[in-house]
Amino acid sequence: MALSMKSCSGRVAAPRQVAKAGRKAVVVRADGAFIGSTTNIIMVASTTLCLAAAKFGLAPSAKMGAVGLKLTERPVDLLSNDPSGFTAADTLAMGAAGHGIGIGIVLGLKGIGAL
C-alpha cells in the first residue's frame, strides 16, 4: 500500500530534509559555579539529613520498620557489614528521598523569588 503525501487541499507536499548536527556542533562544558552554590548546599544538606535519620534509627529503613507512628526493629535478610544494619537499599531509598525533599525546597524558594 503506497502512501501519498497530499495535504487537505489536494496539493502534494514535498518531503522535508532534516539536517543532522555534526559531532563538532555539540558543545559540552562543565560549569564549576554549581559547587558551593545555594542550590548545591540545599541538595547536599537534605540528602545528608535523610541518610543520617535512617542511619541512626529516626526514619524507616530495612531494619527499622514503621508500625503506625512507631519504629520497631524487624529481622532483615539483607547482609550488611554496617553495625546498625544500614543496607544498600536504605542508601538508595534515603538518597532518593533526600533529593526529592531538596528539589521541593529549591523549586519552592525559586517560586517565591527567594533563590
Residue frames as a rotation matrix with the C-alpha (Angstrom) as fourth column:
MET 1
0.589 0.808 0.000 0.00
0.808 -0.589 0.000 0.00
0.000 0.000 -1.000 0.00
ALA 2
-0.444 -0.754 0.484 1.59
0.765 -0.601 -0.233 3.25
0.466 0.266 0.843 -1.15
LEU 3
0.168 0.436 -0.884 1.18
0.807 -0.576 -0.131 6.37
-0.566 -0.691 -0.449 0.97
SER 4
0.111 -0.101 0.989 0.61
0.751 -0.643 -0.150 9.62
0.651 0.759 0.005 -0.83
MET 5
-0.551 -0.373 -0.746 1.77
0.773 -0.566 -0.288 12.89
-0.315 -0.735 0.600 0.61
LYS 6
-0.354 0.523 0.775 -1.28
0.468 -0.619 0.631 15.03
0.810 0.586 -0.026 -0.15
SER 7
-0.994 0.081 -0.077 -2.50
0.020 -0.549 -0.836 17.79
-0.110 -0.832 0.544 2.07
CYS 8
-0.317 0.948 -0.028 -6.16
0.461 0.128 -0.878 18.59
-0.829 -0.291 -0.478 2.72
SER 9
0.181 0.377 -0.908 -6.25
-0.520 -0.747 -0.414 20.92
-0.835 0.548 0.061 -0.29
GLY 10
0.904 0.213 0.371 -5.13
0.129 0.692 -0.710 18.13
-0.408 0.690 0.598 -2.60
ARG 11
0.645 -0.738 -0.197 -1.66
-0.656 -0.403 -0.638 19.51
0.392 0.541 -0.744 -3.29
VAL 12
0.687 -0.502 -0.525 1.34
0.509 0.848 -0.144 17.23
0.518 -0.168 0.839 -2.98
ALA 13
0.902 -0.402 0.160 3.63
-0.394 -0.612 0.685 18.19
-0.177 -0.681 -0.710 -0.12
ALA 14
0.388 -0.854 -0.347 7.35
-0.304 0.237 -0.923 17.98
0.870 0.464 -0.167 -0.72
PRO 15
0.742 -0.163 -0.651 9.22
0.612 0.563 0.556 15.91
0.275 -0.810 0.517 1.89
ARG 16
0.817 -0.456 0.352 11.46
-0.528 -0.838 0.139 17.99
0.231 -0.299 -0.926 4.14
GLN 17
0.292 -0.818 -0.496 15.09
0.407 0.576 -0.709 17.16
0.866 0.005 0.501 4.63
VAL 18
0.996 0.000 0.085 16.29
-0.079 -0.362 0.929 17.39
0.031 -0.932 -0.361 8.22
ALA 19
0.285 -0.958 0.019 19.91
-0.400 -0.137 -0.906 18.39
0.871 0.251 -0.423 8.62
LYS 20
0.738 -0.131 -0.662 21.83
0.574 0.639 0.513 16.27
0.356 -0.758 0.547 11.09
ALA 21
0.834 -0.488 0.257 24.05
-0.551 -0.750 0.366 18.05
0.014 -0.447 -0.895 13.57
GLY 22
0.328 -0.815 -0.478 27.66
-0.083 0.480 -0.874 17.12
0.941 0.326 0.090 13.22
ARG 23
0.468 -0.209 -0.859 29.63
0.819 0.469 0.332 15.94
0.333 -0.858 0.391 16.20
LYS 24
-0.623 -0.782 0.003 31.60
0.739 -0.590 -0.324 19.15
0.255 -0.199 0.946 16.22
ALA 25
-0.316 0.578 0.752 28.42
-0.052 -0.802 0.595 21.21
0.947 0.149 0.284 16.59
VAL 26
0.723 0.588 -0.364 27.67
0.287 0.224 0.931 19.83
0.629 -0.778 -0.007 20.08
VAL 27
-0.283 -0.793 0.539 29.40
-0.291 -0.464 -0.837 21.71
0.914 -0.394 -0.099 22.89
VAL 28
0.683 0.403 -0.609 29.58
0.436 0.444 0.782 20.19
0.586 -0.800 0.127 26.37
ARG 29
-0.297 -0.785 0.544 31.07
-0.169 -0.517 -0.839 22.11
0.940 -0.341 0.021 29.23
ALA 30
0.093 0.232 -0.968 31.27
0.891 0.414 0.185 21.67
0.444 -0.880 -0.168 32.97
ASP 31
0.235 0.070 0.970 30.36
-0.128 -0.987 0.102 24.74
0.964 -0.148 -0.223 34.94
GLY 32
-0.489 -0.543 -0.682 32.23
0.598 0.360 -0.716 24.98
0.635 -0.758 0.149 38.24
ALA 33
-0.694 0.245 0.677 29.87
-0.458 -0.876 -0.153 27.63
0.556 -0.416 0.720 39.59
PHE 34
0.338 0.895 -0.292 27.41
-0.291 0.395 0.871 24.99
0.895 -0.209 0.394 40.87
ILE 35
0.036 -0.397 -0.917 29.76
0.762 0.605 -0.232 23.68
0.647 -0.690 0.324 43.57
GLY 36
-0.749 -0.304 -0.588 29.11
0.653 -0.493 -0.575 25.72
-0.115 -0.815 0.568 46.71
SER 37
-0.722 0.562 0.404 26.03
-0.218 -0.738 0.638 27.45
0.657 0.373 0.655 45.31
THR 38
-0.502 0.618 0.605 22.84
-0.836 -0.165 -0.524 27.76
-0.224 -0.768 0.600 47.35
THR 39
0.520 0.710 -0.475 21.16
-0.814 0.580 -0.026 25.03
0.256 0.400 0.880 45.31
ASN 40
-0.028 -0.625 -0.780 24.10
-0.164 0.772 -0.614 22.68
0.986 0.111 -0.124 45.89
ILE 41
-0.874 -0.315 0.369 24.12
-0.379 -0.032 -0.925 23.32
0.303 -0.948 -0.092 49.64
ILE 42
-0.056 0.941 0.334 20.36
-0.975 0.021 -0.223 22.66
-0.217 -0.338 0.916 49.86
MET 43
0.576 0.277 -0.769 20.67
-0.577 0.804 -0.143 19.37
0.578 0.527 0.623 47.96
VAL 44
-0.369 -0.798 -0.477 23.65
-0.083 0.539 -0.838 18.16
0.926 -0.270 -0.265 49.98
ALA 45
-0.804 0.075 0.589 22.04
-0.590 -0.219 -0.777 19.10
0.071 -0.973 0.221 53.31
SER 46
0.208 0.970 0.126 18.67
-0.972 0.219 -0.081 17.48
-0.106 -0.106 0.989 52.55
THR 47
0.490 -0.093 -0.867 20.28
-0.340 0.895 -0.288 14.25
0.803 0.436 0.407 51.30
THR 48
-0.609 -0.786 -0.108 22.68
-0.143 0.242 -0.960 14.12
0.780 -0.569 -0.260 54.27
LEU 49
-0.569 0.450 0.689 19.87
-0.818 -0.222 -0.530 14.65
-0.085 -0.865 0.495 56.78
CYS 50
0.548 0.793 -0.265 17.75
-0.820 0.572 0.017 11.87
0.165 0.208 0.964 55.26
LEU 51
0.215 -0.557 -0.802 20.68
-0.104 0.803 -0.586 9.45
0.971 0.210 0.115 55.24
ALA 52
-0.795 -0.535 0.284 21.59
-0.294 -0.069 -0.953 10.34
0.530 -0.842 -0.102 58.84
ALA 53
-0.152 0.826 0.543 17.98
-0.986 -0.092 -0.137 9.96
-0.063 -0.557 0.828 60.01
ALA 54
0.741 0.409 -0.532 17.79
-0.498 0.867 -0.028 6.43
0.450 0.286 0.846 58.59
LYS 55
-0.091 -0.886 -0.455 21.27
-0.075 0.462 -0.884 5.52
0.993 -0.047 -0.108 59.82
PHE 56
-0.906 -0.324 0.271 20.54
-0.244 -0.120 -0.962 6.47
0.344 -0.938 0.030 63.42
GLY 57
-0.740 0.612 -0.279 17.02
0.664 0.732 -0.153 5.00
0.111 -0.298 -0.948 63.54
LEU 58
-0.636 0.517 -0.573 14.96
-0.027 -0.757 -0.652 8.16
-0.771 -0.400 0.496 63.21
ALA 59
-0.059 0.588 -0.807 13.46
-0.975 -0.207 -0.080 7.19
-0.214 0.782 0.586 59.83
PRO 60
0.746 0.386 0.543 12.18
-0.301 0.922 -0.242 3.86
-0.594 0.017 0.804 58.48
SER 61
-0.194 -0.813 -0.549 14.80
-0.978 0.120 0.168 1.57
-0.071 0.570 -0.819 56.97
ALA 62
-0.049 0.132 -0.990 15.24
-0.436 0.889 0.141 -2.11
0.899 0.439 0.014 56.16
LYS 63
-0.719 -0.323 -0.615 15.97
0.362 0.582 -0.729 -2.85
0.593 -0.746 -0.301 59.81
MET 64
-0.828 0.435 -0.354 13.57
0.165 -0.414 -0.895 -0.37
-0.536 -0.800 0.271 61.43
GLY 65
-0.645 0.666 0.374 10.03
0.586 0.117 0.802 -0.77
0.491 0.737 -0.466 60.10
ALA 66
-0.844 0.422 0.332 7.21
-0.508 -0.827 -0.240 1.66
0.173 -0.371 0.912 60.71
VAL 67
-0.519 0.768 -0.375 4.20
0.754 0.618 0.224 0.32
0.404 -0.167 -0.900 62.61
GLY 68
0.638 0.725 -0.261 1.78
0.770 -0.606 0.199 3.19
-0.014 -0.327 -0.945 62.90
LEU 69
0.832 -0.359 0.423 3.85
-0.257 -0.925 -0.281 6.11
0.492 0.125 -0.862 64.14
LYS 70
0.582 -0.647 0.493 6.45
-0.555 0.127 0.822 3.98
-0.594 -0.752 -0.285 65.93
LEU 71
0.210 -0.625 -0.752 9.59
-0.801 0.331 -0.499 2.38
0.561 0.707 -0.431 64.53
THR 72
0.688 -0.004 0.726 10.11
-0.501 0.720 0.479 -1.24
-0.525 -0.693 0.493 65.51
GLU 73
-0.392 -0.898 -0.197 13.06
-0.839 0.261 0.478 -3.47
-0.378 0.353 -0.856 64.78
ARG 74
0.776 0.622 0.106 12.42
-0.497 0.707 -0.503 -6.31
-0.388 0.338 0.857 62.35
PRO 75
0.175 -0.743 0.646 14.55
0.254 0.668 0.699 -9.16
-0.951 0.042 0.306 61.00
VAL 76
0.481 -0.128 -0.867 16.49
-0.755 -0.563 -0.335 -8.33
-0.446 0.816 -0.367 57.85
ASP 77
0.785 -0.183 0.593 17.53
0.355 0.916 -0.187 -10.84
-0.509 0.357 0.784 55.19
LEU 78
0.817 -0.515 0.260 19.91
0.011 -0.437 -0.899 -8.36
0.577 0.737 -0.352 53.54
LEU 79
0.441 -0.748 -0.497 23.52
0.896 0.330 0.298 -8.75
-0.059 -0.576 0.815 54.63
SER 80
0.738 -0.248 0.627 25.41
-0.059 -0.950 -0.305 -5.69
0.672 0.188 -0.716 55.72
ASN 81
-0.078 -0.841 -0.535 28.76
0.790 0.275 -0.548 -5.10
0.608 -0.466 0.643 57.40
ASP 82
-0.362 0.029 0.932 27.37
-0.282 -0.956 -0.080 -1.97
0.889 -0.292 0.354 58.99
PRO 83
-0.964 -0.058 -0.261 26.86
0.216 0.405 -0.888 -2.29
0.157 -0.912 -0.378 62.78
SER 84
-0.607 0.787 -0.108 23.50
-0.442 -0.448 -0.777 -0.54
-0.661 -0.424 0.620 62.63
GLY 85
-0.277 0.493 0.825 22.30
0.544 0.788 -0.289 -2.73
-0.792 0.369 -0.486 59.74
PHE 86
0.270 0.325 -0.906 22.24
-0.464 -0.781 -0.418 0.06
-0.844 0.533 -0.060 57.13
THR 87
0.050 -0.166 0.985 21.98
0.598 0.795 0.104 -1.58
-0.800 0.584 0.139 53.68
ALA 88
-0.913 -0.377 0.155 22.45
0.321 -0.430 0.844 -0.52
-0.252 0.820 0.514 50.07
ALA 89
-0.248 0.905 0.347 18.67
0.806 -0.006 0.591 -0.40
0.537 0.426 -0.728 49.67
ASP 90
0.457 0.358 -0.814 18.49
0.806 -0.554 0.209 2.06
-0.376 -0.752 -0.542 52.58
THR 91
-0.458 -0.727 -0.512 21.16
0.365 -0.679 0.637 4.23
-0.811 0.105 0.576 50.98
LEU 92
-0.875 0.169 0.454 19.32
0.430 -0.162 0.888 4.35
0.224 0.972 0.069 47.65
ALA 93
0.075 0.996 -0.047 15.92
0.891 -0.046 0.452 4.95
0.448 -0.076 -0.891 49.26
MET 94
0.446 0.080 -0.891 17.05
0.693 -0.661 0.287 7.69
-0.566 -0.746 -0.351 51.61
GLY 95
-0.694 -0.699 -0.170 19.21
0.375 -0.553 0.744 9.29
-0.614 0.453 0.646 48.91
ALA 96
-0.625 0.553 0.551 16.16
0.597 -0.117 0.794 9.46
0.504 0.825 -0.257 46.64
ALA 97
0.424 0.804 -0.418 14.02
0.889 -0.281 0.362 10.86
0.174 -0.525 -0.833 49.46
GLY 98
0.016 -0.515 -0.857 16.67
0.583 -0.692 0.426 13.48
-0.813 -0.506 0.289 50.27
HIS 99
-0.918 -0.322 0.232 16.84
0.361 -0.433 0.826 14.53
-0.165 0.842 0.514 46.62
GLY 100
-0.202 0.929 0.310 13.04
0.780 -0.039 0.624 14.76
0.592 0.368 -0.717 46.47
ILE 101
0.518 0.336 -0.786 12.95
0.799 -0.517 0.306 16.98
-0.304 -0.787 -0.537 49.55
GLY 102
-0.383 -0.771 -0.509 15.82
0.445 -0.637 0.630 19.11
-0.809 0.014 0.587 48.19
ILE 103
-0.798 0.160 0.581 14.09
0.547 -0.213 0.810 19.56
0.253 0.964 0.082 44.83
GLY 104
0.267 0.961 -0.069 10.93
0.871 -0.210 0.443 20.66
0.411 -0.179 -0.894 46.64
ILE 105
0.323 -0.229 -0.918 12.89
0.644 -0.658 0.391 23.21
-0.694 -0.718 -0.064 48.68
VAL 106
-0.729 -0.681 -0.068 14.75
0.390 -0.496 0.776 24.59
-0.562 0.539 0.627 45.65
LEU 107
-0.608 0.547 0.575 11.62
0.609 -0.142 0.780 24.88
0.508 0.825 -0.247 43.49
GLY 108
0.429 0.777 -0.462 9.64
0.896 -0.298 0.331 26.40
0.119 -0.555 -0.823 46.36
LEU 109
0.052 -0.498 -0.866 12.30
0.509 -0.732 0.452 29.03
-0.859 -0.464 0.215 47.00
LYS 110
-0.906 -0.356 0.230 12.58
0.362 -0.369 0.856 29.79
-0.220 0.859 0.463 43.28
GLY 111
-0.238 0.916 0.322 8.79
0.850 0.036 0.526 30.05
0.470 0.399 -0.787 43.09
ILE 112
0.687 0.499 -0.527 8.63
0.709 -0.620 0.337 32.74
-0.159 -0.605 -0.780 45.77
GLY 113
0.736 -0.419 0.532 11.69
0.108 -0.702 -0.703 34.50
0.668 0.575 -0.472 44.38
ALA 114
0.861 -0.412 0.299 13.97
-0.425 -0.260 0.867 33.84
-0.279 -0.873 -0.399 47.34
LEU 115
0.189 -0.815 0.547 16.51
0.238 0.579 0.780 31.89
-0.953 -0.017 0.304 45.31
